[in-house]
Amino acid sequence: MTKEQKNEVIEVLKGKFSQYSNFYVADTESLTVEQVGKLRRACFSKQVEMKVAKNTLIKKALESLDNEKYSGVYDSLHKVTALMFSENPKDPALIITSFRKESNGEKPVLKAAFINGDVYTGDNQLVKLIKIKTKNELIGEVIGLLQSPAKRVIAALLQHAEKKAEGAPAA
């Protein structure tokens, strides 16, 4: 790979890291070409972008953007690395988990995840990442909480009105 090609890859990666506030670093080393293709299709169907790049180029791209911000990710950059970029913080975790179930395997292995500024390292974090609530889920919960008191007041008023109507003399 020429220096020009390397710089081109670094620029593409910088663009992806700037575009997405969530990305996963996964180890796909022992997957077959067919399995990697299947993983890519699963990512595509969930609007998750998957990129494979050399660890040194990934590190250079991250360092040039914000060395300190991404420092927790550097230790995970070894072996074969696949990057999974997503707007939804838990979609890559769901993809990895379902892929493992379908293939009865332990790959791909989660090396790290960068979620809105927080770094999760190690495959044992997968369960925690699946439970992350998306923005829409949180908004739905807040709306539900805000509606709850109003629903109780309306129910109490209706119940009071029904009791009053039952107790009223017939015409």
C-alpha positions in Angstrom: 0.0 0.0 0.0 1.5 3.3 -1.0 1.7 6.3 1.3 -1.0 8.0 -0.8 -3.4 5.1 -0.5 -2.8 5.0 3.3 -3.6 8.7 3.6 -6.7 8.2 1.6 -7.9 5.4 4.0 -7.1 7.6 6.9 -9.2 10.4 5.5 -12.1 8.1 4.8 -11.9 6.8 8.4 -11.7 10.3 9.8 -14.9 11.1 7.9 -16.7 8.1 9.4 -15.4 8.8 13.0 -16.7 12.4 12.6 -20.0 11.4 11.1 -20.9 8.8 13.8 -20.9 9.2 17.5 -21.0 5.4 17.9 -18.7 2.8 16.6 -17.7 -0.8 17.6 -14.3 -2.4 17.2 -14.7 -6.1 16.5 -12.3 -9.0 15.9 -13.3 -11.0 12.7 -10.0 -12.9 12.4 -11.3 -16.5 12.2 -14.4 -15.8 10.1 -14.6 -17.2 6.6 -15.1 -15.0 3.6 -18.7 -16.3 3.4 -19.3 -15.4 7.1 -17.8 -11.9 6.7 -20.2 -11.4 3.7 -23.1 -12.6 5.8 -22.0 -10.2 8.6 -21.8 -7.3 6.1 -25.3 -8.1 4.8 -26.6 -8.1 8.4 -25.0 -4.7 9.0 -26.4 -3.3 5.8 -29.9 -4.3 6.7 -29.7 -2.4 10.0 -28.0 0.7 8.5 -24.7 -0.1 10.2 -21.6 0.6 8.1 -18.8 -2.0 8.4 -15.2 -1.1 7.4 -12.1 -3.2 7.7 -8.8 -1.4 8.0 -5.3 -1.8 9.3 -5.0 -1.0 13.0 -2.2 1.6 12.5 -4.4 3.5 10.0 -7.3 3.4 12.4 -5.2 4.7 15.2 -3.7 7.5 13.0 -7.2 8.6 12.0 -8.4 8.7 15.6 -5.3 10.5 16.8 -5.6 13.2 14.2 -9.2 13.9 15.2 -8.8 13.9 19.0 -6.0 11.8 20.6 -7.3 12.1 24.1 -11.0 11.4 23.4 -10.3 8.1 21.7 -7.4 7.0 23.8 -9.5 4.2 25.5 -9.9 2.5 22.1 -6.2 2.2 21.2 -5.5 -1.0 23.3 -8.2 -2.8 21.3 -6.4 -2.2 18.0 -4.7 -5.5 17.4 -5.3 -8.6 15.1 -8.0 -8.2 12.4 -10.2 -5.2 13.1 -13.7 -4.5 11.7 -15.2 -1.2 12.5 -19.0 -1.0 12.8 -20.5 2.6 12.6 -24.0 3.2 13.6 -26.4 6.0 14.6 -28.2 3.6 17.0 -25.8 2.7 19.8 -27.1 -0.9 20.3 -27.6 -2.1 16.7 -24.0 -3.4 16.3 -24.3 -5.3 19.6 -27.6 -6.9 18.4 -26.0 -7.8 15.1 -23.0 -9.4 16.8 -25.2 -11.4 19.2 -27.6 -12.6 16.6 -24.7 -13.5 14.2 -23.1 -15.6 17.0 -26.4 -17.4 17.7 -27.0 -18.2 14.0 -23.4 -19.5 13.5 -23.1 -21.2 16.9 -19.8 -19.5 17.3 -18.0 -16.9 19.5 -17.0 -14.6 16.7 -17.0 -11.8 16.0 -15.5 -10.8 19.3 -16.2 -7.3 20.6 -12.9 -5.6 21.4 -14.3 -2.1 22.2 -17.2 0.2 21.6 -17.3 3.9 21.6 -20.8 5.1 22.5 -21.4 8.9 22.7 -18.0 9.5 24.2 -17.9 6.5 26.5 -15.6 3.5 25.9 -16.6 0.0 26.6 -13.8 -2.5 26.3 -14.0 -6.3 26.2 -16.5 -8.9 24.9 -18.1 -9.1 28.3 -19.6 -5.6 27.6 -21.9 -6.9 24.9 -24.8 -7.7 27.3 -24.6 -4.1 28.7 -24.5 -2.6 25.2 -27.6 -4.5 24.1 -29.5 -2.9 27.0 -28.6 0.6 26.1 -31.8 2.6 25.4 -32.0 4.5 22.1 -33.0 8.1 21.9 -36.5 7.2 20.7 -36.9 4.7 23.5 -35.9 7.3 26.1 -38.3 9.8 24.6 -41.1 7.3 24.7 -40.4 6.6 28.3 -40.4 10.3 29.2 -43.7 10.8 27.3 -45.2 7.8 29.1 -44.1 9.2 32.5 -45.5 12.6 31.7 -48.9 11.2 30.5 -49.3 8.9 33.5 -50.4 11.6 36.1 -52.8 13.2 33.5 -54.4 9.8 32.8 -54.9 9.3 36.6 -56.6 12.7 37.0 -58.8 12.0 34.0 -59.7 8.5 35.3 -60.5 10.0 38.7 -62.7 12.7 37.2 -64.6 10.2 35.1 -65.1 7.8 38.0 -66.4 10.8 40.1 -68.7 11.8 37.3 -70.1 8.2 37.0 -70.7 7.9 40.7 -72.5 11.3 40.6 -74.6 10.2 37.7 -75.5 6.9 39.5 -76.6 8.8 42.6 -78.7 11.3 40.7 -82.4 10.8 40.8 -84.0 9.3 37.7 -86.1 11.8 35.6 
